[in-house]
Amino acid sequence: MPSTATTGGLGLPRLSEKRIGAFANELTSLYGRVSDRLRLKLFDAEQTDFSRWRAREQLAGIDHEIAYLNKGAKRWADKAMPDCYRIGATVASDRLDNMGVASDLNMGSRLHSNAVAVLAEDVSSDLIMGANNGLRRFAHRYVKLTQQKTLKDREITRVVAEGIIEGAPRREVSSGLLSMFEAKLKSGKMLTINGRQYDPRKYSRLVARTRTREAVTQGTINTCLGGGCDLVRVSFRAEACEVCIPFQGRVYSLTGANKDFPRLDTQPPWHPNCRHVLAPAPEEYLRARGIYDSLREFTAGGKSVTSSEAFAEAIA
């Protein structure tokens, strides 16, 4: 029977999980504060008879909030991505050392520093160009609708034109559009991403949980490759969903060089809020433990497991 060390859940240490969770809370708090202030400004717009000067003042205030959010998102990415990457790299390095595989972790190496820089830039760009610009567009449109009841951008012109074709008066169509924006504002779902409506708080938490996991995974993979370890094993989670269960406990080759195991063509997180991670599984360690062949059979087979105990039975 494989040892506990061999069949354990292979998740991250509790303190690491706590650190990652703190980053998610931090980004959620930032977006919560800014979205609350934006909503207050927009509710004020709804109740105020705007002059042109008042509208310009309101739009300037909105842009100020978005600029603050942009800076905060970049600061978060520049701090969270390196830290989470380091968590994945450090845990992988420690596990390799415990398995008798020398691992000289140098976070200042070009491999790690370049990876961290790309992750931070990618996340901050996604937040600024996607979520933050989306909030700005919503707020600007709402102010303009409140002031003049009709927006002149392409989307609104199309809606108005369709209404006129169908015989609806211009005022009726414009009023209906304003009502739609008011409903989004009152529900808090001011953000549209890929056609779905989000509350900025919930969306930022979704992004934080997903992107921090991506950083952990990348840190793990690069540390394994840097240490000459081509094989990795997927962690166990008792609450795993249908998407993740087929991966649990299985071993994959990072480069495809080891033909006994499938190449890792897709990696965690496999879905939003996924908490699965990869762990080093050096070939020499698996062979020394006498479980290399049984892991190969298990990975190639169709049986899925939901616990380390079930996995131990599967490869016994």
C-alpha positions as CSV (number, residue, x, y, z in Angstrom):
1,M,0.0,0.0,0.0
2,P,1.5,3.4,-0.9
3,S,2.5,5.6,2.0
4,T,0.6,8.7,3.1
5,A,3.3,10.9,1.7
6,T,2.7,9.3,-1.7
7,T,-1.1,9.4,-1.6
8,G,-1.7,12.7,0.2
9,G,-3.9,15.4,-1.2
10,L,-0.9,17.4,-2.4
11,G,-2.7,20.6,-1.9
12,L,-1.0,23.8,-0.8
13,P,0.0,24.4,2.9
14,R,-2.7,26.1,4.9
15,L,-0.7,29.3,5.3
16,S,-0.2,29.5,1.6
17,E,-4.0,29.1,1.0
18,K,-4.6,31.8,3.6
19,R,-2.2,34.2,1.8
20,I,-3.9,33.5,-1.6
21,G,-7.3,34.1,0.0
22,A,-6.1,37.4,1.4
23,F,-5.2,38.6,-2.1
24,A,-8.7,37.8,-3.3
25,N,-10.2,39.7,-0.4
26,E,-7.9,42.7,-1.2
27,L,-8.9,43.0,-4.8
28,T,-12.6,42.5,-4.0
29,S,-12.4,45.3,-1.4
30,L,-10.8,47.6,-3.9
31,Y,-13.6,47.1,-6.5
32,G,-16.2,47.2,-3.8
33,R,-15.1,50.6,-2.6
34,V,-14.9,52.1,-6.0
35,S,-18.2,50.6,-7.3
36,D,-20.0,51.9,-4.2
37,R,-18.7,55.4,-4.9
38,L,-19.6,55.2,-8.5
39,R,-23.1,54.1,-7.6
40,L,-23.5,57.1,-5.3
41,K,-22.4,59.5,-8.0
42,L,-24.8,57.9,-10.5
43,F,-27.8,57.8,-8.0
44,D,-27.1,61.5,-7.6
45,A,-27.2,62.0,-11.4
46,E,-30.5,60.3,-11.5
47,Q,-32.0,62.8,-9.0
48,T,-30.4,65.9,-10.3
49,D,-31.6,68.2,-13.1
50,F,-28.3,68.4,-15.0
51,S,-26.8,71.4,-16.7
52,R,-24.0,70.8,-19.2
53,W,-21.5,72.0,-16.6
54,R,-22.9,69.6,-14.0
55,A,-22.7,66.7,-16.4
56,R,-19.1,67.5,-17.2
57,E,-18.3,67.7,-13.5
58,Q,-19.9,64.3,-12.9
59,L,-18.0,62.7,-15.8
60,A,-14.7,64.1,-14.4
61,G,-15.5,62.6,-11.0
62,I,-16.2,59.2,-12.6
63,D,-12.9,59.3,-14.5
64,H,-11.1,60.1,-11.3
65,E,-12.5,57.0,-9.7
66,I,-11.6,54.9,-12.7
67,A,-8.0,56.3,-12.6
68,Y,-7.8,55.4,-8.9
69,L,-9.1,51.9,-9.7
70,N,-6.5,51.5,-12.5
71,K,-3.7,52.3,-10.2
72,G,-5.0,50.0,-7.5
73,A,-5.5,47.1,-10.0
74,K,-1.9,47.5,-11.2
75,R,-0.5,47.6,-7.6
76,W,-2.5,44.5,-6.8
77,A,-1.2,42.6,-9.8
78,D,2.4,43.7,-9.2
79,K,2.1,42.4,-5.6
80,A,-0.2,39.3,-5.9
81,M,1.3,37.7,-9.0
82,P,4.9,37.5,-7.8
83,D,3.8,36.4,-4.4
84,C,1.5,33.6,-5.6
85,Y,4.1,32.5,-8.2
86,R,6.6,32.3,-5.4
87,I,4.2,30.1,-3.4
88,G,3.9,27.6,-6.2
89,A,7.7,27.7,-6.8
90,T,8.6,27.3,-3.2
91,V,6.2,24.5,-2.4
92,A,7.4,22.6,-5.5
93,S,11.0,23.2,-4.6
94,D,10.5,21.9,-1.1
95,R,8.7,18.8,-2.3
96,L,11.5,18.0,-4.8
97,D,14.0,18.3,-2.0
98,N,12.0,16.0,0.1
99,M,11.9,13.5,-2.7
100,G,15.6,13.5,-3.0
101,V,15.7,15.7,-6.2
102,A,18.1,18.6,-5.8
103,S,16.3,21.9,-6.4
104,D,18.2,25.2,-6.4
105,L,15.4,27.7,-6.4
106,N,16.6,31.1,-7.7
107,M,13.6,33.5,-8.0
108,G,16.0,36.1,-9.6
109,S,16.7,33.8,-12.6
110,R,15.5,34.9,-16.0
111,L,13.0,32.0,-16.2
112,H,11.2,33.1,-13.0
113,S,11.6,36.9,-13.3
114,N,10.3,36.9,-16.9
115,A,7.3,34.6,-16.0
116,V,6.4,36.9,-13.1
117,A,6.6,40.0,-15.2
118,V,4.3,38.5,-17.9
119,L,1.8,37.4,-15.4
120,A,1.6,40.7,-13.6
121,E,1.3,42.7,-16.9
122,D,-1.3,40.3,-18.3
123,V,-3.6,40.5,-15.2
124,S,-3.3,44.3,-14.8
125,S,-4.1,44.7,-18.5
126,D,-7.1,42.5,-18.3
127,L,-8.5,44.4,-15.3
128,I,-7.8,47.8,-16.7
129,M,-8.8,47.2,-20.3
130,G,-11.7,44.9,-19.5
131,A,-13.4,45.5,-16.1
132,N,-12.4,49.1,-15.5
133,N,-13.1,50.4,-18.9
134,G,-16.4,48.6,-18.8
135,L,-17.3,50.4,-15.6
136,R,-16.3,53.7,-17.1
137,R,-18.4,53.1,-20.2
138,F,-21.5,52.2,-18.1
139,A,-21.1,55.3,-15.9
140,H,-20.6,57.7,-18.8
141,R,-23.6,56.3,-20.6
142,Y,-25.8,56.6,-17.6
143,V,-24.9,60.2,-17.0
144,K,-25.5,61.1,-20.6
145,L,-28.8,59.2,-20.6
146,T,-29.9,61.0,-17.5
147,Q,-29.0,64.4,-18.9
148,Q,-30.4,64.1,-22.4
149,K,-32.4,60.9,-22.5
150,T,-30.8,59.8,-25.7
151,L,-27.3,58.6,-26.4
152,K,-25.7,59.2,-29.8
153,D,-23.3,56.3,-29.9
154,R,-23.8,53.5,-32.4
155,E,-25.4,51.0,-30.0
156,I,-28.0,53.5,-28.8
157,T,-28.7,54.9,-32.3
158,R,-29.4,51.3,-33.5
159,V,-31.8,50.7,-30.6
160,V,-33.6,53.9,-31.3
161,A,-33.7,53.3,-35.0
162,E,-35.3,49.9,-34.5
163,G,-37.8,51.4,-32.2
164,I,-38.8,54.0,-34.7
165,I,-39.1,51.4,-37.4
166,E,-41.5,49.4,-35.2
167,G,-43.5,52.6,-34.7
168,A,-42.4,53.4,-31.2
169,P,-42.0,57.1,-30.5
170,R,-38.4,58.2,-30.0
171,R,-39.1,59.3,-26.4
172,E,-40.5,55.9,-25.5
173,V,-37.5,54.0,-26.8
174,S,-35.1,56.4,-25.0
175,S,-37.1,56.1,-21.7
176,G,-36.9,52.3,-22.0
177,L,-33.2,52.4,-22.4
178,L,-32.8,54.6,-19.4
179,S,-34.9,52.2,-17.4
180,M,-32.6,49.3,-18.4
181,F,-29.6,51.2,-17.2
182,E,-31.4,52.1,-13.9
183,A,-32.2,48.5,-13.3
184,K,-28.5,47.5,-13.7
185,L,-27.4,50.4,-11.4
186,K,-29.9,49.3,-8.6
187,S,-28.9,45.7,-8.8
188,G,-25.2,46.6,-8.8
189,K,-24.5,44.7,-12.0
190,M,-22.8,47.6,-13.8
191,L,-20.2,45.4,-15.5
192,T,-20.7,43.4,-18.7
193,I,-18.1,40.8,-19.6
194,N,-18.6,38.5,-22.5
195,G,-22.3,39.3,-22.6
196,R,-22.8,38.5,-18.8
197,Q,-23.7,41.0,-16.2
198,Y,-21.6,41.2,-13.0
199,D,-21.4,43.0,-9.8
200,P,-17.8,44.4,-9.8
201,R,-17.2,42.9,-6.3
202,K,-18.1,39.4,-7.5
203,Y,-16.3,39.7,-10.8
204,S,-13.1,41.0,-9.1
205,R,-13.2,38.0,-6.6
206,L,-13.6,35.6,-9.5
207,V,-10.7,37.2,-11.3
208,A,-8.5,37.2,-8.2
209,R,-9.2,33.5,-7.3
210,T,-8.5,32.4,-10.9
211,R,-5.5,34.5,-11.7
212,T,-3.7,33.8,-8.4
213,R,-4.1,30.0,-9.1
214,E,-2.7,30.5,-12.5
215,A,0.4,32.1,-10.9
216,V,0.8,29.3,-8.4
217,T,0.6,26.7,-11.3
218,Q,3.1,28.6,-13.4
219,G,5.5,28.8,-10.5
220,T,5.1,25.0,-9.9
221,I,5.7,24.1,-13.6
222,N,8.7,26.3,-14.0
223,T,10.3,25.0,-10.8
224,C,9.8,21.4,-11.9
225,L,11.3,22.1,-15.3
226,G,14.2,24.0,-13.8
227,G,14.9,21.0,-11.5
228,G,14.7,18.5,-14.4
229,C,11.4,17.1,-13.2
230,D,9.1,16.4,-16.2
231,L,6.2,14.6,-14.3
232,V,3.6,16.3,-12.1
233,R,0.5,14.9,-10.3
234,V,-2.8,16.6,-9.8
235,S,-4.0,17.2,-6.2
236,F,-7.1,15.8,-4.6
237,R,-10.1,17.7,-3.3
238,A,-13.0,16.0,-1.7
239,E,-15.4,18.7,-3.1
240,A,-14.0,18.4,-6.6
241,C,-16.5,19.1,-9.4
242,E,-17.2,17.1,-12.5
243,V,-14.7,19.1,-14.5
244,C,-11.8,18.3,-12.2
245,I,-12.5,14.8,-11.0
246,P,-11.2,13.2,-14.2
247,F,-7.8,14.8,-13.4
248,Q,-7.4,14.0,-9.8
249,G,-4.4,11.9,-8.8
250,R,-3.3,11.5,-12.4
251,V,0.3,12.0,-13.5
252,Y,1.2,14.1,-16.6
253,S,4.3,14.9,-18.5
254,L,5.0,18.6,-18.8
255,T,6.9,18.4,-22.0
256,G,5.7,15.2,-23.5
257,A,9.1,13.7,-23.3
258,N,7.9,10.8,-21.0
259,K,5.7,8.7,-23.3
260,D,4.3,6.6,-20.4
261,F,2.1,9.5,-19.3
262,P,0.0,12.0,-21.3
263,R,1.3,15.5,-22.0
264,L,-0.2,18.2,-19.8
265,D,-2.1,20.1,-22.5
266,T,-4.4,21.9,-20.0
267,Q,-3.6,22.9,-16.5
268,P,-5.3,24.2,-13.3
269,P,-7.3,26.2,-12.7
270,W,-9.7,24.4,-15.0
271,H,-12.6,26.6,-14.2
272,P,-13.4,29.8,-12.1
273,N,-12.6,29.3,-8.4
274,C,-10.8,26.0,-9.1
275,R,-8.4,25.2,-6.3
276,H,-6.5,22.2,-7.8
277,V,-2.8,22.4,-8.0
278,L,0.1,20.4,-9.5
279,A,2.8,18.7,-7.5
280,P,6.2,17.3,-8.6
281,A,6.3,13.6,-9.3
282,P,9.9,12.7,-10.3
283,E,10.2,9.5,-12.2
284,E,13.0,8.2,-10.1
285,Y,11.0,8.8,-6.9
286,L,7.9,7.0,-8.3
287,R,10.0,4.1,-9.4
288,A,11.8,3.9,-6.0
289,R,8.4,3.8,-4.3
290,G,7.2,1.0,-6.6
291,I,4.2,2.9,-7.9
292,Y,5.4,4.1,-11.3
293,D,3.6,1.4,-13.2
294,S,0.4,1.5,-11.2
295,L,0.2,5.3,-11.6
296,R,0.7,4.8,-15.4
297,E,-2.2,2.4,-15.5
298,F,-4.4,4.6,-13.3
299,T,-3.7,7.7,-15.4
300,A,-4.5,5.8,-18.6
301,G,-7.6,4.2,-17.2
302,G,-11.1,5.6,-16.9
303,K,-11.6,5.3,-13.2
304,S,-11.9,8.5,-11.2
305,V,-11.3,9.1,-7.5
306,T,-12.4,11.8,-5.1
307,S,-10.1,11.1,-2.2
308,S,-6.6,10.1,-1.4
309,E,-7.9,6.9,0.2
310,A,-9.7,5.9,-3.0
311,F,-6.6,6.7,-4.9
312,A,-4.5,4.4,-2.6
313,E,-6.9,1.6,-3.3
314,A,-6.9,2.3,-7.1
315,I,-3.2,1.9,-7.4
316,A,-2.7,-0.8,-4.7
